[in-house]
Amino acid sequence: MPILNSIVFSALYLLICVPPAFFGRHRKWGFWGYFWASLLMSPIVGLLFVLASDKPKRRPQVGRKVQS
């Protein structure tokens, strides 16, 4: 039973790490950056990283001309 408990705990922890990564998918580090931060530190710290991060800078689109 202890092995089953550790597998269930690990699966739940991975599932809890997904929401901060989902909220950070359009931020500077992206989904996987915030997922790993949540996984290595904690989901709460990962969520704090998401809240404190900046949105990525928009690059100007090349090839589009402005019509006047």
Buried (B, 14 or more C-beta within 10 A) or exposed (E): EEEEEEEEEEEEEEEBBBBBBEBBBEBBBEBEBBBBBBBEEBBEEBBBBBEEBEEEEEEEEEEEEEEE
